[in-house]
Amino acid sequence: MITFTSFPKSKDSFSYTAAKFSAVDGNDMDVDVYGDDYGEDFDSGTKLTYPGESITSSYDYMRGHGTFIDQGNVISSVAGTIERVNKLVSVRAIRTRYNPEVGDLIVGRITEVQPRRWKVDANSRQDAVLMLSSINLPGGVQRRKLESDELQMRQFFEGGDLLVAEVQAFFADGAMSLHTRSLTYGKLRNGQLVCVPPILIRRLKSHFVSLPCNVDLILGLNGYIWVSKHIDQNRQPGEEGLDAESVYSNQNEAIDAPTRMAVSRVTNLIKVLASHFVPLSDVILLEAYEWAVENDVEVKDLTQPDICEGLIATVGTKG
């Protein structure tokens, strides 16, 4: 004869279950960064946590990314900010490689030309892949890629070329598959590349930003930002009236001195904001540029400590 004995639930399991169902019933997920109801185990304020710092007790919270358990405590394994989703505690690292998602817009550099594909440095854990079938042919011709196209791959992209593309899918090994099948994607010219931590790039409705100083920005979610001279939307490469070969041209256009100065000013502003870990968006960059113009700050003086402090005091609080 088999008998079953029921045991009463412990207090900890009951409180965890109650917390979980209260969040579901309220249709509102409890998400905090250094929340007010963490208890005495959490440090208040907005300071960064460092590797090896004890965050809270592992009996009350579950460990997430960037943490490990040691002697009953949740310990941070990276430097970053603490995030909590209900009972799950994780640490978001400040400096880390780009973690891609499908649909992300990225700026990359061609590193290698292979049969029917290009390898692209996208600031991720491994190089991305741009297939020959995932690009637009000159003139926007819609057809299957032939063997003759494969022989002309270096006329489209070659090592060192910069491009803007979209994450299309992932291969079995986790590598990104990119595509440039759009008139807004493709080879980049007439500008300068700026590298910032990917965590600082905010997700926006559009990552193509035009500033009133005749400068265009492409905010790649992988931390690569392209600063270039403004191109009229009616004169984009591939549009009617433009040479089809200019889509993959390696020649920069003539850039006048005021535009060069504006590109340099925006570049230095991005570097100053990134060095102080200010999140970058179209609004923040526009306010930073207007502040530099109103105060008549020279391009070479933007990196001076006193100028940086004034910029961060004005713009940094809005980030």
C-alpha positions in Angstrom: 0.0 0.0 0.0 1.3 3.4 -1.0 0.5 6.5 1.1 1.1 10.1 0.3 1.9 12.8 2.8 1.5 16.5 2.0 3.9 19.0 3.4 3.0 22.6 4.0 4.6 25.2 1.8 7.5 27.2 3.2 7.1 30.9 3.9 9.7 31.8 1.2 8.0 29.8 -1.6 4.6 31.2 -0.7 5.9 34.8 -0.8 7.6 34.2 -4.1 4.4 32.7 -5.6 2.3 35.5 -4.3 4.7 38.1 -5.7 4.7 36.4 -9.1 0.9 36.2 -9.4 0.4 39.7 -8.1 2.5 41.0 -11.0 0.6 39.0 -13.5 -2.8 39.9 -12.2 -2.0 43.6 -12.2 -0.9 43.4 -15.9 2.2 45.4 -15.0 5.7 44.0 -14.8 7.7 45.4 -11.8 10.9 46.7 -13.4 13.3 48.8 -11.4 16.9 50.0 -11.5 18.0 50.3 -7.9 14.3 50.2 -6.9 12.9 51.7 -3.7 11.6 48.4 -2.4 14.8 46.4 -2.7 15.4 46.2 1.0 18.6 46.8 3.0 20.7 44.5 0.7 20.7 47.1 -2.1 22.6 50.3 -2.3 20.5 53.4 -2.9 21.4 55.9 -5.6 22.7 55.6 -9.1 26.3 54.6 -8.6 27.8 51.8 -10.6 28.4 48.3 -9.2 31.8 46.7 -9.5 32.9 43.1 -10.0 32.8 41.1 -6.8 30.3 43.5 -5.0 27.6 41.8 -3.0 24.1 42.9 -4.3 21.6 41.0 -2.2 20.7 37.7 -0.7 20.2 34.7 -3.1 17.4 33.5 -0.8 15.2 36.5 -1.7 16.1 37.1 -5.3 17.2 35.1 -8.4 20.5 35.7 -10.2 20.4 37.0 -13.8 23.0 38.0 -16.3 26.2 39.6 -15.0 25.9 37.9 -11.5 26.8 34.7 -9.7 26.0 33.2 -6.3 28.6 32.9 -3.6 27.9 32.0 0.1 24.2 32.8 -0.2 24.7 36.2 -1.8 24.2 37.4 -5.4 27.5 38.9 -6.5 28.1 41.2 -9.5 30.5 39.8 -12.1 30.8 42.9 -14.3 30.9 46.6 -13.8 27.5 48.1 -14.6 24.0 49.1 -13.3 21.7 46.8 -11.4 18.4 46.0 -13.0 15.5 44.1 -11.5 12.5 42.4 -13.1 10.3 41.1 -10.3 12.6 38.7 -8.4 15.2 38.5 -11.1 18.3 40.6 -10.5 20.9 41.2 -13.2 23.7 43.7 -13.9 23.9 45.4 -17.3 27.5 45.9 -18.2 28.7 49.3 -19.3 31.3 48.1 -21.8 30.3 45.1 -23.8 30.1 43.8 -27.3 27.0 44.5 -29.4 24.2 42.0 -28.9 22.2 42.1 -32.2 18.5 41.7 -32.8 16.6 41.2 -36.1 15.7 44.5 -37.6 18.6 46.4 -36.0 20.3 49.1 -38.2 24.1 48.8 -38.0 27.1 50.5 -39.5 29.9 48.1 -40.4 33.2 47.7 -42.2 34.1 45.1 -44.8 36.9 42.9 -43.5 37.0 40.1 -46.1 35.6 39.1 -49.5 34.6 35.5 -49.8 32.8 33.5 -52.4 29.3 35.0 -52.7 29.6 36.8 -49.4 31.4 39.5 -47.5 32.5 39.5 -43.9 31.6 42.6 -41.9 33.0 43.9 -38.7 29.9 45.0 -36.7 31.4 45.4 -33.3 29.8 42.1 -32.2 31.3 38.8 -30.9 31.8 37.6 -34.4 31.9 39.0 -37.9 28.5 39.5 -39.7 27.9 38.1 -43.1 26.5 40.0 -46.1 25.4 37.6 -48.9 25.7 38.6 -52.5 22.0 37.8 -52.9 21.2 40.4 -50.1 22.4 43.5 -52.0 21.0 45.8 -54.7 22.5 45.7 -58.1 23.5 49.0 -59.7 20.5 50.6 -61.2 18.1 48.7 -58.9 17.9 45.7 -61.3 15.8 42.9 -59.8 17.1 39.5 -60.9 19.0 36.5 -59.6 22.7 37.0 -59.0 24.8 35.4 -61.8 28.3 34.0 -61.9 29.3 37.3 -63.6 28.1 39.2 -60.5 30.3 37.0 -58.3 33.3 37.9 -60.4 32.6 41.6 -59.9 32.0 41.5 -56.1 35.0 43.8 -55.4 33.4 46.4 -57.5 30.5 46.5 -55.1 32.3 46.2 -51.8 36.0 45.6 -51.0 38.0 45.4 -47.8 37.8 48.5 -45.7 34.6 49.9 -47.2 32.0 51.2 -44.7 28.3 50.4 -45.1 25.0 50.7 -43.4 22.8 47.6 -43.3 20.0 45.9 -41.5 20.1 42.7 -39.5 18.0 40.2 -41.4 18.5 36.9 -39.6 21.0 34.7 -37.8 22.9 31.7 -38.9 23.2 28.5 -36.9 26.5 29.6 -35.4 24.9 32.9 -34.2 26.5 35.1 -36.9 24.4 38.0 -38.2 23.0 37.9 -41.7 22.8 41.4 -43.2 21.0 42.9 -46.1 21.2 46.3 -48.0 18.1 45.9 -50.2 17.0 49.5 -49.7 17.9 52.8 -51.2 18.8 54.1 -47.7 21.3 51.3 -47.1 24.6 50.6 -48.9 28.1 52.1 -49.1 29.0 55.1 -47.0 30.9 58.1 -48.3 31.6 61.8 -47.5 31.9 61.4 -43.8 33.7 60.3 -40.6 33.2 57.2 -38.4 32.8 57.6 -34.6 32.9 54.6 -32.2 31.0 54.7 -28.9 29.8 51.9 -26.5 26.7 50.3 -27.9 24.8 50.7 -24.6 24.7 54.5 -25.3 22.7 54.3 -28.5 19.0 54.6 -27.8 16.5 52.8 -30.0 14.7 55.4 -32.1 11.9 55.4 -34.7 14.5 56.4 -37.2 18.3 56.2 -36.8 18.9 58.5 -39.8 19.2 62.0 -38.3 19.6 65.3 -40.1 20.9 68.3 -38.2 20.3 71.9 -39.3 24.0 72.4 -39.8 24.1 70.5 -43.1 25.2 67.3 -41.4 23.6 63.8 -41.5 24.0 61.2 -38.8 23.5 57.4 -38.9 23.2 56.0 -35.4 24.2 52.4 -35.6 22.9 50.3 -32.8 26.2 48.5 -32.7 28.0 51.7 -31.5 29.3 52.9 -34.8 28.0 56.4 -35.8 28.5 57.8 -39.3 28.7 61.6 -39.5 28.6 63.0 -43.1 27.5 65.9 -45.2 23.8 66.3 -45.9 22.3 64.6 -48.9 19.0 65.8 -50.3 16.3 63.1 -49.9 15.4 63.7 -53.5 18.9 63.0 -54.7 19.6 59.8 -52.9 21.8 57.3 -54.7 19.7 55.1 -56.9 17.0 57.7 -57.5 16.1 58.8 -61.0 18.5 61.3 -62.6 21.6 59.9 -60.7 24.3 57.7 -62.1 23.6 54.1 -61.1 27.3 53.4 -60.7 27.5 56.1 -58.0 25.8 53.7 -55.5 29.1 51.7 -55.2 31.5 54.5 -56.0 34.6 55.0 -53.8 35.1 58.7 -54.7 34.0 61.3 -52.1 32.3 64.4 -53.3 33.7 67.9 -52.8 33.0 69.2 -49.3 33.3 72.9 -48.5 35.1 74.2 -45.5 31.9 75.1 -43.4 30.6 71.6 -43.9 33.9 70.1 -42.8 33.8 72.3 -39.7 30.3 71.2 -38.9 31.2 67.5 -39.3 34.2 68.0 -37.0 32.1 69.8 -34.4 29.4 67.1 -34.3 32.1 64.4 -34.1 33.7 66.1 -31.1 30.3 66.6 -29.4 29.6 62.9 -29.8 33.0 62.0 -28.3 32.5 64.3 -25.3 29.0 63.0 -24.6 30.2 59.3 -24.9 33.1 59.9 -22.6 30.7 61.0 -19.9 28.3 58.1 -20.6 25.4 60.3 -21.8 22.9 58.3 -23.9 22.8 59.5 -27.5 19.6 60.4 -29.4 18.6 62.9 -32.0 17.2 65.3 -29.4 20.4 65.2 -27.2 22.7 65.7 -30.2 20.6 68.6 -31.5 20.6 70.3 -28.1 24.4 69.7 -27.8 25.0 71.3 -31.2 22.8 74.3 -30.4 24.6 74.8 -27.1 28.0 74.8 -28.9 26.8 77.4 -31.4 25.1 79.6 -28.9 28.3 79.7 -26.8 30.5 80.2 -29.9 32.7 77.3 -28.9 35.5 76.5 -31.4 35.8 72.9 -32.7 39.3 72.5 -31.2 38.1 73.7 -27.7 35.2 71.2 -27.4 37.5 68.7 -25.7 38.8 71.1 -23.0 37.7 70.1 -19.5 35.9 73.3 -18.6 34.0 73.2 -21.9 33.1 69.6 -21.4 31.7 70.3 -17.9 29.5 73.1 -19.2 28.2 70.9 -22.0 27.4 67.9 -19.7 25.8 70.2 -17.1 23.4 71.6 -19.7 22.7 68.4 -21.8 23.7 65.5 -19.6 20.9 65.9 -17.1 18.4 65.5 -20.0 19.9 62.1 -21.1 
